[in-house]
Amino acid sequence: MDVLQNDKQAEDFLTLHPAERRLIEYIRRIRYGTIVNLKIQDGLPVLAEEVLKKVKFV
C-alpha cells in the first residue's frame, strides 16, 4: 500500500498546475532576464510584477 501512496505522491508532484505551466513557458520564452517579484498564493504562481532584461553587447 505504501508503494501506491508513494507513486501517487510522485505523480501529483510531477503534474503541473496550469499556472505553473504558464510560468515555466514564460521563463523559457524570455530565455534571459530577471523576475524581480513573483507573487505566490496557495502554493501557485499568481503574478510576476516586474521583469527586467539585461542586454550585453559583447
C-alpha angles and dihedrals in degrees: 000000000000091000092056090047090050091047089050091049091049091049091050090049092052095045111092125216112231090250090054090048091051091051092051091047090050092050091049091047096053091042093187133036145075128278101211100188126015117187116212125191125180089352094304131107110252108168142001101208099192135012122192124191126200119209118201116199099199 
